[in-house]
Amino acid sequence: MQSISKQTLNRLPAYLRYLRESQKKDIENVSSTTMAENFGFNPVQVRKDLAAVSIDGGKPKTGFNIDTLIKDIEAFLGYNNANEAILVGVGRLGNALLGYNGFDNYGLNIVASFDAKSDIMSVDSRGKPIYNVNKMPEMVKRMGIKMGIITVPISSAQQVCDLMVSSGIRAIWNFSPIHLKVPNNIAIKNEDMAASLAVLSNELQQILFEEE
């Protein structure tokens, strides 16, 4: 797998959404300039991003073939290989994630959910069973699950994280507002909503200041 920058990696899903929408409109080709204008990016940067993940270098006047570009980006991001995951913490946020059908478009399938206060008789927003978190290690090992999603309170997030790691989980998507400690061979993505809000609020203040 080719190594690319985090900035490029963060832009690829946006490109993919744009290309899928274009495909629905029966558009066959698109230029890097057109894509750049849509996102407000530099056309050279868009061209470099696409060249890093696609064998289709684009043709003069016609641009990139959208079907080919979609397949190449999906393959690079692993969206065409279903990643099975488990979720721990079935509160409001956990239930919202479980009920989100859009994950199917990105190769993510949440196969089981767990909660400290639940037993086999509990059900999530999809009507599927919620298991007690004590059953998580055995199910993860038996099913060969490698990805875990954490949506528990801060007080139990690290404990759940440690339990996932010891059970064989290799990638963690953390929605608890705390920085979790994991071994170097574990991939982790922290969704820090407070940090995102702080950045957005700061940018708003800058805009308002410049308008005065």
C-alpha positions as CSV (number, residue, x, y, z in Angstrom):
1,M,0.0,0.0,0.0
2,Q,1.4,3.4,-1.0
3,S,2.1,5.8,1.8
4,I,0.4,9.2,1.5
5,S,0.1,12.2,3.8
6,K,-2.7,12.5,6.3
7,Q,-3.9,15.6,4.6
8,T,-4.4,13.7,1.3
9,L,-6.0,10.8,3.2
10,N,-8.5,13.2,4.8
11,R,-9.4,14.6,1.4
12,L,-10.1,11.3,-0.4
13,P,-13.5,10.6,1.2
14,A,-14.7,14.1,0.1
15,Y,-13.5,13.4,-3.5
16,L,-15.3,10.0,-3.4
17,R,-18.6,11.6,-2.3
18,Y,-18.3,14.1,-5.1
19,L,-17.5,11.4,-7.7
20,R,-20.4,9.2,-6.6
21,E,-22.8,12.2,-6.9
22,S,-21.4,12.9,-10.4
23,Q,-21.8,9.2,-11.3
24,K,-25.5,9.4,-10.4
25,K,-25.9,12.3,-12.8
26,D,-24.4,10.0,-15.6
27,I,-21.3,12.2,-15.9
28,E,-18.5,10.0,-17.3
29,N,-15.4,12.2,-16.9
30,V,-14.2,15.0,-14.6
31,S,-11.2,17.2,-14.6
32,S,-9.0,18.0,-11.5
33,T,-9.8,21.7,-12.1
34,T,-13.5,21.1,-11.9
35,M,-13.1,19.1,-8.6
36,A,-10.7,21.8,-7.2
37,E,-13.3,24.5,-7.9
38,N,-16.0,22.5,-6.1
39,F,-13.9,22.2,-3.0
40,G,-11.9,25.4,-3.2
41,F,-8.7,23.5,-3.5
42,N,-5.6,24.1,-5.7
43,P,-6.0,22.1,-8.9
44,V,-2.4,20.9,-8.7
45,Q,-3.0,19.5,-5.3
46,V,-6.1,17.7,-6.4
47,R,-4.2,16.2,-9.3
48,K,-1.4,15.0,-7.0
49,D,-3.9,13.5,-4.6
50,L,-5.6,11.5,-7.3
51,A,-2.3,10.4,-8.9
52,A,-1.2,9.0,-5.5
53,V,-4.1,6.5,-5.5
54,S,-5.2,6.0,-9.1
55,I,-3.6,4.5,-12.2
56,D,-5.8,6.8,-14.3
57,G,-3.6,9.9,-14.8
58,G,-6.4,11.7,-16.6
59,K,-6.5,12.8,-20.2
60,P,-6.2,16.3,-21.7
61,K,-9.6,17.9,-22.3
62,T,-11.6,14.9,-21.0
63,G,-10.0,14.5,-17.5
64,F,-10.4,11.5,-15.3
65,N,-12.8,8.6,-15.9
66,I,-15.2,8.7,-12.9
67,D,-15.9,5.0,-12.8
68,T,-12.2,4.1,-12.7
69,L,-11.4,6.8,-10.2
70,I,-14.2,5.6,-7.8
71,K,-12.9,2.1,-8.0
72,D,-9.3,3.1,-7.3
73,I,-10.2,5.3,-4.4
74,E,-12.5,2.7,-2.9
75,A,-9.7,0.1,-3.2
76,F,-7.1,2.4,-1.7
77,L,-9.3,3.2,1.3
78,G,-10.5,-0.4,1.7
79,Y,-14.1,0.5,1.2
80,N,-14.6,-2.5,-1.1
81,N,-13.5,-4.8,1.6
82,A,-16.1,-5.0,4.4
83,N,-14.5,-4.2,7.8
84,E,-16.5,-5.9,10.6
85,A,-16.5,-4.0,13.9
86,I,-18.0,-4.1,17.3
87,L,-19.3,-1.1,19.3
88,V,-19.2,-0.7,23.1
89,G,-21.5,1.9,24.8
90,V,-25.1,1.9,23.6
91,G,-26.3,5.3,24.8
92,R,-27.6,8.0,22.6
93,L,-24.5,8.4,20.5
94,G,-23.9,4.6,20.3
95,N,-27.5,4.1,19.1
96,A,-27.2,6.9,16.6
97,L,-24.1,5.2,15.1
98,L,-25.8,1.8,15.1
99,G,-28.7,3.3,13.2
100,Y,-26.6,5.0,10.6
101,N,-27.0,3.2,7.3
102,G,-24.3,5.2,5.5
103,F,-21.5,3.0,6.9
104,D,-22.4,0.4,4.3
105,N,-21.0,2.8,1.6
106,Y,-17.6,2.8,3.3
107,G,-17.2,-0.9,4.0
108,L,-18.0,-0.8,7.7
109,N,-20.3,-3.4,9.2
110,I,-21.1,-3.2,13.0
111,V,-21.8,-6.8,13.7
112,A,-22.3,-6.6,17.5
113,S,-22.8,-4.0,20.3
114,F,-22.1,-4.2,24.0
115,D,-23.0,-2.2,27.1
116,A,-22.2,-2.6,30.8
117,K,-25.9,-2.4,31.8
118,S,-27.3,-4.7,29.1
119,D,-28.0,-8.4,28.7
120,I,-28.9,-10.6,25.8
121,M,-32.6,-9.4,26.1
122,S,-31.7,-5.8,25.3
123,V,-32.0,-4.5,21.7
124,D,-30.5,-1.6,19.8
125,S,-32.1,0.9,17.4
126,R,-31.9,-1.8,14.7
127,G,-33.7,-4.3,16.8
128,K,-30.5,-6.3,17.2
129,P,-29.3,-7.7,20.6
130,I,-27.0,-5.8,22.9
131,Y,-24.7,-8.0,24.8
132,N,-23.1,-7.4,28.2
133,V,-19.6,-6.1,27.8
134,N,-18.2,-9.1,29.6
135,K,-19.1,-11.2,26.6
136,M,-17.1,-9.0,24.3
137,P,-13.6,-10.7,24.5
138,E,-15.0,-14.1,23.6
139,M,-17.1,-12.8,20.7
140,V,-14.3,-10.7,19.3
141,K,-11.9,-13.7,19.3
142,R,-14.5,-16.1,18.0
143,M,-15.5,-13.8,15.1
144,G,-12.0,-12.5,14.3
145,I,-13.1,-8.9,14.7
146,K,-10.3,-6.4,14.4
147,M,-12.0,-3.0,14.7
148,G,-13.8,-1.5,17.7
149,I,-15.9,1.6,18.3
150,I,-16.0,3.2,21.8
151,T,-18.9,5.4,22.8
152,V,-18.8,5.0,26.6
153,P,-18.4,7.7,29.3
154,I,-14.9,9.0,30.1
155,S,-14.8,7.1,33.3
156,S,-14.8,3.7,31.6
157,A,-13.2,4.5,28.2
158,Q,-9.7,3.5,29.0
159,Q,-10.9,0.3,30.6
160,V,-12.9,-0.6,27.6
161,C,-10.0,0.3,25.3
162,D,-7.7,-2.0,27.3
163,L,-10.3,-4.8,27.1
164,M,-10.6,-4.4,23.3
165,V,-6.8,-4.5,22.9
166,S,-6.4,-7.6,25.0
167,S,-9.2,-9.3,23.0
168,G,-7.5,-8.8,19.7
169,I,-8.9,-5.5,18.4
170,R,-6.3,-3.8,16.3
171,A,-8.0,-0.5,15.3
172,I,-10.1,1.7,17.6
173,W,-12.5,4.5,16.7
174,N,-12.9,6.5,19.9
175,F,-15.8,8.9,20.5
176,S,-15.3,9.3,24.2
177,P,-13.8,12.8,24.9
178,I,-10.5,11.4,26.3
179,H,-7.1,10.6,24.9
180,L,-6.7,6.9,25.2
181,K,-3.4,5.1,25.6
182,V,-2.8,2.2,23.3
183,P,0.3,0.1,22.3
184,N,2.2,1.2,19.2
185,N,0.8,-1.6,17.1
186,I,-2.8,-0.4,17.6
187,A,-4.4,2.1,15.3
188,I,-6.6,4.7,17.0
189,K,-8.7,7.6,15.8
190,N,-10.0,10.0,18.4
191,E,-13.1,12.0,17.5
192,D,-12.7,15.0,19.7
193,M,-15.9,17.1,19.3
194,A,-14.7,19.7,21.8
195,A,-11.5,20.3,19.8
196,S,-13.5,20.6,16.6
197,L,-15.9,23.1,18.1
198,A,-12.9,25.1,19.5
199,V,-11.4,25.3,16.0
200,L,-14.7,26.3,14.4
201,S,-15.4,28.9,17.1
202,N,-12.0,30.4,16.6
203,E,-12.5,30.6,12.8
204,L,-15.9,32.2,13.4
205,Q,-14.3,34.9,15.6
206,Q,-11.6,35.5,12.9
207,I,-14.3,36.0,10.3
208,L,-16.3,38.3,12.4
209,F,-13.2,40.3,13.3
210,E,-12.3,40.7,9.6
211,E,-15.8,41.9,8.8
212,E,-15.8,44.7,11.4
